[in-house]
Amino acid sequence: MLEKEAAITDKSLPPTPRPSHERALEPLSAPELYIHEGLIPKPVSTTLPEVRVTQGLERTFEALEPTPTGYDPPIVLGNEHKMSIRRTRKRYILIILVSIILIVALAAGLGKGLHKGTAGRLDLKAPSSDPPWTPFNVSTPLPKSNVKPTDWRGRSIYQVITDRFGPPGTELPPCDTAKRQYCGGTWQGLIDRLGYIKNMGFTAVWISPVTAQMDTAEGQAYHGYWQQNLYALNPRFGSNGDLQALSSALHARDMYLMLDVVANHYGWAGNSSTVAYKGLVPFNDVKYFHSYCPITRDDYLSNQTAVEQCWLGNSIVSLPDVNTENLFVIETYNNWIKSLVTVFGVDGLRIDTVKHVQKSFWPGFQSAAGVFTLGEVFDGDAAYTCPYQQQLEGLLNYPLYYPMIRAFQGSDGDMSSLSSAISTIQRACRDPTMLGTFSENHDNARFLSHTNDLHLNMNVITFTILSGGIPIIYQGQEQGFSGGNDPANREALWTSSFPTKTALYSLIASVNQIRNHEVFSFPNYLTSPTSVIYTDEHDIALRKGHIVSLFSNIGVNGTAYNVTLTRHGFTANQTVVEILSCKNSTIDRQGDLHVAVKQGLPQVSNFHVPG
């Protein structure tokens, strides 16, 4: 995604191209009105039945015309006139009854769901409850999640691209990321290997979007960001029952399920002038989308309206931008997300392209979901990103991601900027403990594409888990995958054969265990701030709760050296243990903690627990 951080404020990193799910295109046609019946949109007329009464009234007045003599003598009516009057009375009664029926129907039935559109015309509004379609054909929803948003502070998340994690069974097919095609991962394949994730100490799994997708000349929608139908799941990954089974399997292991969802756009195989809106469910009309305009580099600097209302995509894959100001769209999305969360027992949501939707949309969406939300605001400027935490409970911590990667890429990394970023985020964000801390994901090049130094990677991973917030590790980090930008960073995990004795797998398991122990033993750990207690050219030391961590960018070939820490929170003569090496040390009489750094490995110290 070529956005403000990567394109402008972060020139020290290699430019990050927009992922294939975010690009731009051409103008739209005029809107028409459609109504939804079931899952199939059908055109209907919005003209009310026309009641023609003029003929009857004319006949009445003809029958009662005054005589031409200039005065009104007593009227003596014949049988024909009497019949005319009776017919007229019946017509009056019929007119009154039809009028009453129409008024009552508009108020209590037909009128439900109508509102005046922005252009002053009638526009279909979603009903306030029980939409006319039946989303997700399942016999029994799963038990509603009772997980509070703040419960996510204590979780450690493993991010999965469903198609690239694991196929069902034992056969492991080849996967060429350059082809951008489905490789065979499914929800059942994930269920079969939850032990692989659990044994690394993870307590939550974030999976890629689950909705029905489209395929294009630029590749297949294995990633999940080219949705076509909100109310159908992607059959490539399995059935509704399979997704429910995944949710149940996670909960049986005391793990949370996080779904990735998209509200900003749909996908279309072609440029914007070719979009067949009738096939986009449930927003099956051009009126539910913004008119085409491309987002420019300058827009990211100074035109937030364009960022929110213009299109991502390209001439091969256009991404029709949903008009999230439309009341029908708002209520439909809210009904949908409530249903999705309820039916599949979802505990949290990762929300894609948050900054491309107006801020006012998100509080209602979050409230309807009723679970924790972690928004993607793809921007490294804390002053821009942090205000979104007024609308959503959590955000991906891009303001920390960029300085973290710069700091650990090599011995010339900038530790000072990393320290400053931590302080800035604590001031700018409403609650830094609810931010998702990550060092790799499906939109950014893997860390080992910048350097092949394993020990620098170990520092980054340890920092990701212990620096504060909710740690997120992307599938393949534990196996040292090194893919660059999309699609190279979306490797099939099964090509590693799922080993569990590798250095990075073991490191993640150990560091997650350290954090999980602290969460369990000291509840205040989760809300305690992260303090930077030391920095120099090559090192940064953090304290959070009872854990003191020292990180280095000197690398595997660096010479050994010592760092003396003073603001560690331990007391003189207290015994502490360096957990990764299981070596004890003692705070000296002056209260100093002396840390020996060898080969640039991270150091994690805690007070010694007897026995």
C-alpha positions in Angstrom: 0.0 0.0 0.0 1.7 3.2 -1.2 0.4 5.6 1.5 1.7 8.5 3.4 4.1 6.7 5.7 5.8 4.5 3.1 5.6 7.1 0.3 6.5 10.3 2.2 7.4 10.1 5.8 9.4 7.0 5.7 11.9 7.4 2.9 14.6 5.4 4.7 12.7 2.2 4.1 12.4 0.7 0.6 9.1 1.9 -0.9 6.2 -0.4 -0.2 3.9 -0.8 -3.2 0.2 -1.0 -2.5 -1.0 -4.5 -1.9 -3.1 -6.0 -4.7 -6.2 -5.3 -2.7 -5.7 -1.5 -2.8 -5.5 0.5 -6.1 -7.5 2.9 -8.4 -9.9 3.8 -11.6 -12.9 5.4 -13.9 -16.4 7.1 -13.5 -19.7 5.5 -12.6 -23.1 5.6 -14.2 -26.4 7.1 -12.8 -28.1 5.3 -10.0 -31.3 3.2 -10.1 -33.4 1.9 -7.2 -33.4 -1.8 -6.2 -34.9 -3.7 -3.4 -33.5 -6.9 -1.8 -35.5 -10.0 -1.6 -33.7 -12.9 -0.1 -30.1 -12.8 -1.4 -31.2 -11.9 -4.9 -31.6 -8.2 -5.8 -34.6 -7.5 -8.0 -35.7 -4.3 -9.6 -39.0 -2.9 -8.5 -41.1 0.2 -9.2 -41.3 2.8 -6.4 -44.4 4.3 -8.0 -47.5 4.0 -5.7 -50.7 2.5 -7.2 -52.5 5.3 -9.1 -56.1 5.7 -8.0 -58.2 7.4 -10.8 -61.3 9.0 -9.3 -62.0 11.9 -11.7 -64.6 10.1 -13.8 -66.8 9.3 -10.8 -66.6 12.9 -9.5 -67.5 14.3 -12.9 -70.6 12.1 -13.1 -71.7 13.3 -9.6 -71.5 16.9 -10.5 -73.3 16.3 -13.8 -76.1 14.7 -11.9 -76.5 17.6 -9.5 -76.1 20.5 -12.0 -78.4 23.4 -11.2 -81.2 24.1 -13.7 -80.8 26.8 -16.3 -83.8 28.8 -14.9 -81.7 30.8 -12.4 -83.1 29.3 -9.3 -83.0 25.9 -7.6 -86.4 24.3 -7.6 -87.0 21.2 -5.5 -85.2 18.3 -7.1 -87.2 15.3 -7.9 -84.9 12.4 -8.7 -85.8 9.5 -11.0 -84.5 6.0 -10.6 -81.5 6.7 -12.9 -80.4 9.6 -10.8 -80.9 7.7 -7.5 -78.6 4.9 -8.9 -76.0 7.6 -9.9 -76.0 9.0 -6.4 -75.6 5.6 -4.9 -72.7 4.8 -7.2 -71.1 8.1 -6.3 -71.4 7.4 -2.6 -69.8 4.0 -3.1 -67.0 5.7 -5.0 -66.4 8.2 -2.2 -66.4 5.4 0.4 -64.0 3.4 -1.8 -61.7 6.4 -2.3 -61.6 7.0 1.5 -60.9 3.3 2.3 -58.1 3.2 -0.3 -56.6 6.3 1.1 -56.7 5.0 4.7 -55.2 1.7 3.6 -52.3 3.4 1.8 -51.6 5.7 4.7 -51.6 2.8 7.2 -49.5 0.7 4.9 -46.9 3.4 4.4 -46.7 4.1 8.1 -46.6 0.6 9.4 -45.4 -1.6 6.6 -44.4 -0.3 3.2 -43.0 2.9 4.7 -40.7 0.9 7.0 -37.3 1.1 5.4 -38.0 4.3 3.4 -36.1 7.4 3.9 -35.3 10.5 1.9 -32.0 10.2 0.1 -29.4 12.9 -0.2 -30.8 13.9 -3.6 -34.3 14.4 -2.2 -35.6 11.1 -3.7 -36.9 8.0 -2.0 -34.2 5.5 -1.1 -34.4 2.1 0.4 -33.3 1.9 4.0 -32.4 -1.3 5.8 -34.9 -2.4 8.4 -33.9 -1.8 11.9 -33.9 -5.6 12.7 -34.3 -8.9 11.0 -33.3 -8.1 7.4 -35.3 -9.8 4.7 -32.4 -12.1 3.7 -31.0 -14.9 5.9 -27.3 -14.4 6.2 -25.2 -17.6 6.7 -27.3 -20.6 6.4 -26.6 -22.4 9.7 -29.0 -24.3 11.9 -27.6 -23.1 15.3 -25.4 -20.1 16.0 -22.5 -20.6 18.4 -22.7 -19.3 22.0 -22.2 -15.6 22.0 -18.7 -14.5 22.9 -18.5 -13.1 26.5 -15.0 -11.7 25.8 -14.6 -8.1 26.8 -12.5 -5.8 24.6 -10.0 -5.3 27.5 -9.5 -9.0 27.8 -7.6 -8.8 24.5 -4.8 -7.0 26.4 -3.7 -10.3 27.8 -3.7 -12.2 24.5 -0.9 -12.9 22.1 -2.1 -13.2 18.4 -1.0 -15.4 15.6 -1.9 -14.0 12.2 -3.0 -16.5 9.5 -3.7 -16.2 5.8 -6.1 -19.1 5.7 -5.1 -20.2 2.1 -1.4 -20.3 3.0 -1.4 -21.9 6.5 -2.3 -25.5 6.0 -4.3 -27.8 3.7 -6.5 -30.5 5.1 -4.9 -33.9 5.4 -1.3 -34.8 5.0 -0.7 -33.9 1.4 1.2 -30.6 1.0 0.8 -29.1 -2.4 3.3 -26.7 -4.0 2.6 -23.0 -3.9 4.0 -20.3 -6.1 3.3 -17.0 -4.5 4.1 -15.1 -7.8 1.1 -16.7 -9.5 -1.3 -15.1 -6.9 -3.5 -18.2 -6.8 -5.2 -20.3 -4.2 -2.8 -22.9 -2.8 -5.2 -25.0 -0.8 -5.2 -23.9 2.9 -8.6 -24.3 4.6 -10.3 -23.9 8.0 -10.0 -27.6 8.5 -6.3 -27.5 7.8 -6.0 -24.8 10.5 -8.0 -26.9 13.0 -5.7 -29.9 12.3 -2.7 -27.8 13.3 -3.9 -25.6 16.2 -1.4 -27.5 18.4 1.4 -26.0 16.3 0.1 -22.5 17.2 -0.9 -23.2 20.8 2.5 -24.7 21.6 4.2 -21.4 20.7 2.2 -19.8 23.5 -0.4 -18.0 21.4 -3.8 -17.4 22.9 -5.6 -16.0 19.8 -5.7 -16.5 16.1 -6.5 -13.8 13.5 -7.7 -15.3 10.2 -8.0 -13.6 6.8 -11.4 -12.5 5.5 -14.1 -15.2 5.1 -16.6 -13.7 2.6 -17.2 -14.9 -0.9 -14.7 -13.5 -3.4 -14.0 -13.1 -7.1 -11.0 -14.0 -9.3 -9.3 -11.7 -11.7 -6.7 -11.5 -14.4 -4.3 -10.2 -11.7 -4.8 -13.3 -9.6 -7.2 -15.1 -7.4 -8.7 -13.6 -4.2 -7.0 -16.1 -1.8 -6.2 -13.1 0.5 -9.9 -12.2 1.0 -9.9 -8.5 0.1 -12.0 -8.7 -3.2 -15.3 -9.6 -1.7 -18.5 -10.1 -3.8 -21.1 -11.3 -1.3 -21.2 -10.4 2.4 -23.7 -13.2 3.1 -21.8 -16.1 1.7 -18.5 -17.6 2.9 -15.6 -18.4 0.6 -16.2 -22.1 -0.3 -12.4 -22.5 -1.0 -11.9 -22.4 2.8 -14.8 -24.7 3.8 -18.4 -24.6 4.8 -20.2 -22.6 7.4 -19.9 -25.6 9.6 -16.2 -25.7 9.2 -15.8 -22.1 10.3 -18.0 -22.8 13.3 -15.8 -25.8 14.0 -12.7 -23.7 13.9 -14.3 -21.3 16.4 -15.3 -24.1 18.7 -11.8 -25.7 18.5 -10.1 -22.5 19.4 -12.4 -21.9 22.3 -11.9 -25.4 23.6 -8.2 -24.5 23.8 -9.0 -21.2 25.6 -8.0 -19.3 22.5 -9.8 -16.4 20.9 -10.9 -16.1 17.2 -10.3 -12.8 15.4 -11.8 -12.3 11.9 -10.5 -9.9 9.3 -13.3 -7.8 7.7 -13.6 -5.2 5.0 -16.1 -2.4 4.9 -14.4 0.0 2.5 -14.7 -1.7 -0.8 -15.7 -4.7 -3.0 -13.7 -6.2 -5.8 -14.3 -6.2 -9.5 -12.4 -7.9 -12.4 -12.0 -4.9 -14.7 -12.0 -1.2 -14.7 -14.7 0.9 -13.0 -16.7 1.5 -16.1 -17.4 -2.2 -16.4 -18.6 -2.9 -12.8 -21.8 -5.0 -12.7 -23.2 -3.7 -9.5 -26.2 -6.0 -9.6 -23.8 -8.8 -8.7 -22.5 -7.2 -5.5 -24.5 -8.4 -2.5 -26.2 -6.8 -0.8 -25.1 -3.4 -2.3 -26.4 -4.2 -5.8 -26.7 -0.7 -7.2 -24.2 2.0 -8.2 -25.9 4.4 -5.8 -24.4 2.5 -2.9 -20.9 3.3 -4.1 -18.9 6.5 -4.4 -18.3 7.9 -7.9 -14.9 7.0 -9.3 -11.9 9.2 -8.6 -8.3 8.0 -8.0 -6.5 8.6 -4.7 -3.3 10.6 -5.4 -0.1 10.8 -3.4 -1.0 14.4 -2.6 -4.4 13.3 -1.3 -2.7 11.4 1.5 -1.0 14.6 2.6 -3.9 17.1 2.4 -7.2 15.7 1.2 -8.8 13.3 3.7 -12.2 13.4 1.8 -10.5 12.0 -1.3 -8.8 9.3 0.9 -12.2 8.3 2.2 -14.3 8.6 -1.0 -12.1 7.8 -3.9 -11.2 4.4 -5.1 -8.3 2.0 -4.5 -7.4 -0.5 -7.2 -6.3 -0.4 -10.8 -7.6 -0.9 -14.4 -7.3 -4.7 -14.0 -8.9 -5.0 -10.5 -11.0 -2.1 -9.5 -12.2 -1.8 -5.9 -15.6 -0.1 -5.9 -15.6 2.2 -2.9 -18.7 1.7 -0.7 -20.7 4.8 0.1 -20.6 4.4 3.9 -22.4 7.7 4.4 -25.6 6.1 2.9 -28.1 5.1 5.6 -29.0 1.8 3.9 -25.3 0.9 3.8 -24.7 1.8 7.4 -27.5 -0.2 8.8 -26.9 -3.2 6.5 -23.3 -3.3 7.5 -24.3 -3.1 11.2 -26.8 -6.0 10.8 -24.3 -8.0 8.9 -21.4 -7.7 11.3 -23.7 -8.5 14.2 -24.9 -11.7 12.4 -21.3 -12.7 11.5 -20.0 -12.3 15.0 -23.0 -14.1 16.5 -23.3 -17.1 14.1 -19.6 -17.9 14.2 -18.7 -17.1 17.8 -16.2 -14.4 16.9 -14.3 -12.8 19.8 -12.6 -9.9 17.9 -12.3 -8.2 14.5 -9.3 -6.9 12.5 -10.7 -4.2 10.2 -9.1 -3.4 6.9 -8.5 0.0 5.3 -10.0 2.0 8.2 -8.7 5.4 7.1 -10.5 5.0 3.8 -13.9 5.2 5.6 -15.2 8.3 7.3 -14.6 8.2 11.1 -18.3 8.6 12.0 -19.0 5.1 10.5 -16.9 3.2 12.9 -18.5 3.7 16.4 -21.8 2.2 15.2 -20.1 -0.6 13.4 -18.1 -1.5 16.5 -21.2 -1.2 18.7 -23.1 -3.6 16.4 -20.3 -6.1 16.4 -20.1 -6.1 20.2 -16.5 -7.4 20.3 -13.0 -5.9 20.3 -12.0 -4.1 17.1 -8.4 -3.7 15.8 -8.3 -1.2 13.0 -5.7 -0.9 10.2 -4.8 2.7 9.8 -1.9 2.3 7.4 0.1 5.4 8.4 3.2 5.8 10.6 2.3 9.3 11.9 1.0 9.0 15.4 -0.7 12.4 15.1 -2.7 11.0 12.2 -3.3 7.4 13.4 -3.9 7.7 17.1 -7.1 9.8 16.8 -8.8 6.8 15.2 -8.7 5.2 18.7 -11.5 7.6 19.6 -13.7 5.5 17.1 -12.2 2.0 17.5 -10.9 0.3 20.7 -7.7 -0.9 19.1 -5.4 -0.1 16.2 -2.4 -1.7 14.5 0.6 0.1 15.8 2.1 1.4 12.5 3.6 4.5 14.3 5.8 1.9 16.1 6.3 -0.5 13.2 8.4 1.8 11.0 10.9 3.0 13.6 11.2 -0.5 15.0 12.2 -1.9 11.6 14.7 1.0 11.0 16.3 0.4 14.4 17.0 -3.3 14.0 17.9 -3.5 10.3 21.6 -3.3 11.1 24.2 -1.7 13.4 23.5 1.7 11.9 19.9 1.5 13.0 18.3 4.5 14.8 17.6 3.5 18.4 16.9 7.1 19.4 14.0 7.4 17.0 12.5 4.2 18.4 12.7 5.5 21.9 11.0 8.8 20.8 8.3 6.8 19.0 7.4 5.0 22.2 7.0 8.3 24.0 5.1 9.9 21.2 2.6 7.0 21.0 2.0 7.1 24.8 1.1 10.8 24.5 -0.9 10.7 21.3 -2.9 7.4 21.6 -5.9 7.1 24.0 -4.8 3.7 25.2 -1.4 2.3 24.0 -2.1 -1.0 25.8 -4.9 -1.8 23.2 -2.6 -1.3 20.2 -1.5 -4.3 18.1 2.3 -4.5 18.0 3.7 -6.3 15.0 6.9 -6.5 13.0 5.6 -8.4 9.9 2.3 -8.9 8.2 0.8 -9.6 4.7 1.1 -6.0 3.6 4.7 -5.3 4.5 7.9 -7.0 3.5 9.2 -9.5 6.0 12.0 -8.4 8.3 14.5 -11.0 6.9 14.0 -9.4 3.4 15.9 -6.4 4.8 18.7 -8.4 6.5 19.7 -12.1 6.8 20.9 -11.7 10.4 19.1 -14.2 12.5 20.0 -12.5 15.8 18.6 -9.1 14.6 15.4 -11.0 13.8 15.4 -12.5 17.3 15.6 -9.0 18.7 12.7 -7.8 16.6 10.5 -10.7 17.5 11.3 -10.4 21.2 10.6 -6.6 21.1 7.3 -7.3 19.3 6.1 -9.5 22.2 7.4 -7.6 25.2 7.4 -3.9 24.2 3.7 -3.4 25.2 0.4 -3.6 23.6 -1.1 -6.8 22.1 1.6 -8.7 20.3 1.0 -10.1 16.8 3.2 -12.6 15.1 2.6 -13.3 11.4 2.7 -16.9 10.2 6.1 -17.8 8.9 8.0 -15.5 11.2 8.7 -18.6 13.4 10.3 -20.3 10.4 12.4 -17.4 9.3 10.5 -16.7 6.1 12.0 -13.8 4.1 9.6 -12.8 1.4 9.6 -9.2 0.2 6.6 -7.2 -0.8 3.2 -8.7 -1.7 2.9 -11.4 -3.0 6.3 -12.7 -2.0 5.5 -12.2 1.7 2.5 -14.6 1.5 4.3 -17.9 1.5 2.6 -21.2 2.2 3.6 -22.2 5.7 3.5 -25.9 4.9 6.6 -25.5 2.7 8.5 -25.5 6.0 6.9 -28.8 7.0 5.9 -27.2 10.4 9.1 -27.9 12.4 8.9 -27.1 16.1 12.6 -27.2 17.1 13.9 -24.3 15.1 15.6 -21.3 16.9 12.8 -18.9 16.1 9.9 -21.2 17.0 11.6 -21.9 20.4 12.3 -18.3 21.0 8.7 -17.3 20.4 7.5 -20.0 22.7 9.8 -18.9 25.4 9.0 -15.2 25.2 5.2 -15.8 25.0 5.6 -18.0 28.1 7.3 -15.1 29.9 4.6 -12.7 29.0 1.8 -15.1 29.7 3.2 -15.8 33.1 3.4 -12.2 33.9 -0.2 -11.6 32.7 -1.4 -14.5 34.9 0.6 -13.6 38.0 0.5 -9.8 37.9 -2.7 -8.3 36.4 -1.3 -4.8 36.6 1.2 -5.8 34.0 -1.3 -5.3 31.3 -2.0 -1.7 32.1 1.4 -0.7 33.3 3.2 1.7 30.9 6.3 0.7 28.9 9.3 2.7 30.2 12.4 3.3 28.1 15.1 3.0 30.8 18.2 3.1 28.6 19.3 3.9 25.0 22.6 4.2 23.2 23.8 3.9 19.6 23.1 0.1 19.5 20.8 -0.7 22.5 17.5 0.1 24.0 16.2 -1.2 27.3 12.6 -1.4 28.4 10.8 -2.0 31.6 7.2 -3.2 31.8 5.9 -4.6 35.0 8.6 -6.9 36.4 10.2 -7.6 33.1 13.4 -5.7 32.0 14.4 -6.3 28.4 17.6 -5.2 26.5 17.6 -5.2 22.7 20.6 -4.8 20.4 21.2 -4.1 16.7 24.8 -5.1 16.8 24.0 -8.4 15.1 25.4 -11.9 15.2 28.9 -10.8 14.4 29.1 -8.1 17.0 31.7 -8.2 19.8 30.6 -8.9 23.3 30.0 -5.9 25.7 28.3 -5.0 28.9 25.4 -2.6 29.6 24.7 -1.2 33.0 21.1 -0.5 33.8 19.9 1.6 36.8 16.2 2.4 36.4 15.2 -1.3 36.4 12.9 -1.4 39.5 14.9 -4.2 41.2 16.6 -3.7 44.6 20.2 -3.9 45.6 21.5 -7.5 46.2 18.3 -8.9 44.6 18.8 -12.0 42.4 17.3 -11.8 38.9 17.3 -14.3 36.1 18.0 -13.8 32.4 15.2 -15.9 31.2 16.3 -16.8 27.7 19.7 -18.2 28.9 18.4 -19.2 32.3 21.4 -17.5 34.0 21.1 -15.7 37.3 22.7 -12.4 38.2 22.6 -10.2 41.3 21.9 -6.5 41.5 25.0 -4.9 43.0 25.2 -2.8 46.2 24.8 0.4 44.2 21.6 -0.9 42.6 23.0 -1.5 39.2 22.1 -4.4 36.9 25.0 -5.4 34.6 23.8 -7.1 31.4 26.3 -9.0 29.2 25.5 -8.9 25.5 26.9 -11.6 23.4 26.5 -11.9 19.6 23.8 -9.2 19.8 21.2 -11.5 21.4 18.2 -10.0 23.2 18.3 -10.2 27.1 15.1 -10.6 29.2 15.5 -10.3 33.0 13.0 -10.9 35.8 13.3 -11.2 39.5 14.2 -14.7 40.7 11.3 -16.9 41.9 12.6 -19.5 44.4 11.9 -23.1 43.5 
